[in-house]
Amino acid sequence: MDKHGLIDILSVKLGSAAFSKSKLFRESIESPAYEELLDSVSFDWPIITGEGYYEVPAQTMVGNLDPAFYIARWMGGEYPTLIYHHSNNERPFSKKLFGKSSFRDIVLTKKNEIPANLVAIRAPYHRSYKLYIAKIAHLANFMALLSVSVKLVEKIKEYASSEGSKVVVSGISLGGWVTNLHRAYFNSADTYIPMLSGSAPDDVFIHSAYRILAGKPVHDHPAKVKKTLNFDQRFNRVKEQNLFPLLARHDQVIRFEKQMETYDSYPVTVINRGHITGIVAAKELRNHILTHLF
């Protein structure tokens, strides 16, 4: 196996020790469908007054959630707007050198090279690791996380469009799922740039190296998890050529061969990295976004 794949496997095995009593979906795999969750989402929407941080309390059929967004730069409606969604268990607004934030690493560190309005989303449960671990015991909470992030993307997209801006939605790993889900259910942005993701999330928890972090109910009922999590049929209904994915050839979490099936008729950029080494390949990821920003 390539060294990039080995790094993925080693990282997951190290993580499994920390997750030994906190595995994903360890309590239940029952969940409403995406359609039901999306329809149930409502926000206490803030008045946008310019650049800054905005908390957006959300109500859903499975409870109240805590997303937020950050307008890091607003240049005006004549510029495109990049709406970016982070990967799993990040602190997306972190400015600390060792804080996990792909938005900071990919976008903010070189923001002068990106002539666009820059907006970052913080998914529900991502205020703290403790909150995330508590909530991720139930698949329904993960589905709600995805659905709330998708609706938040749509609300921000509406704001940017009202200012006359072209809208580009992008994200990595978890953020890539959100990007593709938004296209599947709304397809209202001008361009979609999902990175290290596809439309079959079940594969992560059932077949990839990451499966050792999933709870017993997942392994006992894989078909049910697949039916609940995957959205490939809905995704395939959208035919517009507005999709520019990126995958990592040696990825052992978002497996290359499986997720390539999502993008049968679209141009896929492939980097010779794994999941861990792909997420930290800031220059390559930034260049991919820049290539399709205009």
C-alpha positions in Angstrom: 0.0 0.0 0.0 1.1 3.5 -0.7 2.6 5.6 2.2 -0.4 7.9 2.0 -2.8 5.1 2.6 -0.7 3.7 5.4 -0.9 7.1 7.1 -4.7 7.0 6.9 -4.8 3.5 8.4 -2.4 4.4 11.2 -4.3 7.6 12.0 -7.6 5.8 12.2 -6.1 3.0 14.5 -4.7 5.7 16.8 -8.1 7.4 16.8 -9.9 4.2 17.7 -8.3 4.2 21.1 -9.8 7.6 21.9 -13.1 6.5 20.4 -13.2 3.1 22.2 -16.2 4.1 24.3 -17.5 6.8 22.0 -18.0 5.1 18.7 -20.1 6.7 15.9 -23.8 5.9 16.0 -23.2 3.6 19.0 -26.7 4.2 20.4 -29.0 4.1 17.4 -29.2 4.2 13.6 -32.8 5.3 13.4 -33.3 8.5 11.5 -35.7 10.6 9.5 -34.8 10.9 5.8 -33.0 13.9 4.4 -36.2 15.3 2.9 -38.0 15.3 6.2 -35.1 16.8 8.1 -34.5 19.5 5.5 -38.2 20.4 5.5 -38.1 20.7 9.3 -35.2 23.1 9.6 -35.8 26.7 10.6 -33.4 29.3 11.8 -33.3 32.3 14.1 -31.7 34.3 11.3 -29.4 37.2 12.3 -29.3 40.6 10.7 -26.2 40.6 8.5 -24.2 43.8 9.1 -21.0 43.0 7.3 -17.9 40.9 8.1 -17.9 38.9 11.4 -19.3 35.9 13.2 -23.0 35.0 13.2 -24.5 32.3 15.5 -27.6 30.8 13.9 -29.8 28.8 16.3 -31.6 26.1 14.3 -34.7 24.1 15.1 -35.3 20.6 13.6 -37.5 17.6 14.1 -34.8 16.0 16.2 -34.0 19.0 18.4 -32.2 22.4 18.5 -28.8 22.7 16.8 -26.0 25.3 17.0 -24.6 26.2 13.5 -22.8 29.4 12.7 -21.1 31.2 9.9 -18.2 33.6 9.5 -18.0 36.3 6.8 -14.3 36.5 6.7 -14.2 39.0 3.8 -16.9 40.9 1.9 -15.6 42.7 -1.3 -19.0 43.3 -2.8 -21.6 41.7 -5.1 -19.4 42.2 -8.2 -17.1 39.5 -6.8 -18.0 35.8 -6.5 -18.8 34.4 -3.0 -17.1 31.2 -1.8 -19.1 29.4 0.8 -16.8 26.9 2.4 -17.6 24.0 4.7 -15.0 22.3 6.9 -14.2 18.6 7.5 -15.2 16.4 10.4 -14.5 17.6 14.0 -12.7 20.8 13.0 -12.9 24.2 14.8 -13.4 26.1 11.6 -13.1 29.6 13.1 -9.9 28.8 15.0 -7.0 31.2 14.5 -4.7 29.2 16.6 -1.7 27.7 14.8 -2.4 24.2 15.9 -6.2 24.5 15.9 -7.8 22.3 13.2 -9.2 24.6 10.6 -9.0 23.8 6.9 -10.7 27.1 6.1 -7.8 28.9 7.7 -5.2 26.7 6.0 -6.7 26.6 2.5 -8.4 30.0 2.3 -7.4 32.5 4.9 -3.6 32.0 4.9 -3.6 33.1 1.2 -6.8 35.1 1.0 -5.1 37.9 -1.0 -4.8 35.3 -3.8 -8.5 34.7 -3.8 -10.5 37.6 -5.2 -13.8 36.6 -3.7 -16.2 37.1 -0.8 -15.2 34.5 1.8 -17.7 32.7 4.0 -17.1 29.8 6.3 -19.7 27.6 7.9 -19.5 25.9 11.3 -21.6 22.7 11.4 -23.7 21.8 14.4 -21.9 20.2 17.3 -18.5 21.7 16.3 -18.2 24.1 19.2 -16.3 21.4 21.1 -15.0 17.8 20.9 -17.1 16.9 24.0 -20.3 18.1 22.4 -19.5 16.3 19.1 -18.8 13.0 20.8 -22.0 13.2 22.8 -24.2 14.0 19.8 -22.7 11.6 17.3 -23.9 8.6 19.3 -27.1 8.8 17.1 -27.2 8.6 13.4 -30.2 10.9 13.4 -28.0 13.7 14.9 -25.5 13.2 12.1 -28.2 13.4 9.5 -29.5 16.5 11.2 -26.0 18.0 11.2 -25.8 17.5 7.4 -29.3 18.8 6.8 -28.8 22.0 8.9 -25.5 22.7 7.2 -27.2 22.3 3.8 -30.0 24.7 4.7 -27.4 27.2 6.1 -25.6 27.1 2.8 -28.9 27.8 1.0 -29.6 30.8 3.3 -26.2 32.3 2.7 -26.4 31.6 -1.0 -29.7 33.6 -1.0 -28.0 36.5 0.7 -25.0 36.5 -1.6 -27.3 36.2 -4.7 -29.4 39.1 -3.5 -26.2 41.2 -3.5 -25.6 40.2 -7.1 -22.8 37.7 -6.4 -22.1 34.5 -8.2 -22.0 31.7 -5.6 -19.5 28.8 -5.4 -20.0 26.1 -2.7 -17.0 24.0 -1.6 -16.0 21.8 1.2 -13.7 19.0 2.1 -14.7 15.5 3.5 -17.7 16.3 5.7 -17.9 19.6 3.9 -17.8 17.8 0.5 -20.9 15.7 1.5 -22.7 18.9 2.4 -21.6 20.5 -0.9 -23.0 17.5 -2.8 -26.2 17.3 -0.7 -26.9 21.0 -1.4 -26.5 20.3 -5.2 -28.7 17.2 -4.9 -31.6 19.0 -3.1 -31.2 22.7 -4.2 -28.7 23.0 -7.0 -29.1 26.8 -6.7 -25.4 27.8 -6.6 -23.5 28.5 -9.7 -20.6 26.1 -9.0 -19.9 23.2 -6.7 -16.4 22.0 -5.7 -16.7 19.0 -3.5 -13.3 17.6 -2.2 -12.7 14.2 -0.8 -16.3 13.2 -0.9 -19.0 11.6 -3.0 -22.7 10.6 -2.6 -22.3 7.3 -0.7 -21.3 8.2 2.9 -22.2 4.7 4.1 -19.0 3.4 2.6 -17.0 5.4 5.1 -18.6 3.7 8.1 -19.1 0.2 6.6 -16.1 -0.5 4.3 -13.3 2.0 4.7 -10.5 2.1 7.3 -12.8 4.4 9.3 -15.2 1.5 9.9 -13.5 0.6 13.2 -14.8 3.9 14.6 -18.4 3.0 13.9 -20.6 1.4 16.6 -22.1 -2.0 16.7 -25.5 -1.0 15.2 -23.8 0.1 12.0 -22.1 -3.3 11.5 -25.2 -5.2 12.5 -27.4 -3.4 10.0 -25.3 -2.1 7.1 -28.1 -2.1 4.6 -30.2 0.1 6.8 -27.3 2.6 7.2 -26.8 2.6 3.5 -30.4 3.3 2.7 -30.5 6.2 5.3 -27.2 7.9 4.5 -26.7 7.6 0.8 -28.2 10.1 -1.7 -26.7 8.9 -5.0 -30.1 8.5 -6.7 -31.1 12.1 -5.8 -27.7 13.4 -6.8 -27.8 11.7 -10.2 -31.0 13.5 -11.1 -29.0 16.8 -11.4 -27.5 17.0 -14.9 -26.0 20.5 -15.0 -22.3 20.6 -15.7 -21.6 22.8 -12.6 -19.6 20.2 -10.6 -15.8 20.1 -10.2 -14.8 17.3 -7.7 -11.4 16.4 -6.3 -10.5 13.0 -4.9 -7.3 11.5 -3.5 -6.1 8.4 -5.2 -4.9 6.6 -2.0 -7.7 7.7 0.3 -8.6 4.9 2.8 -11.5 6.9 4.3 -13.2 8.4 1.3 -12.3 5.5 -0.9 -11.3 6.6 -4.4 -12.9 3.8 -6.5 -16.2 3.9 -4.6 -16.7 7.7 -4.7 -15.6 8.0 -8.3 -18.9 6.2 -9.1 -20.6 9.5 -8.1 -18.8 11.5 -10.8 -19.3 9.3 -13.9 -19.9 12.2 -16.3 -17.9 15.0 -14.6 -14.2 16.0 -14.7 -12.5 14.8 -11.6 -9.2 16.2 -10.4 -7.1 13.5 -8.7 -4.3 14.1 -6.3 -1.8 11.4 -5.4 -2.5 11.6 -1.7 -4.5 9.9 1.0 -7.2 11.3 3.2 -5.0 12.7 6.0 -2.3 13.9 3.6 -5.0 15.2 1.2 -6.7 17.4 3.8 -3.4 19.1 4.6 -2.4 19.7 1.0 -3.6 23.3 1.2 -1.9 24.5 -1.9 -3.3 21.8 -4.1 -6.8 22.3 -2.7 -6.6 26.0 -2.9 -5.5 25.9 -6.6 -8.4 23.5 -7.4 -10.9 26.0 -5.9 -9.2 28.9 -7.7 -9.4 27.1 -11.0 -13.2 26.9 -10.8 -14.0 30.0 -8.9 -14.8 32.2 -11.9 
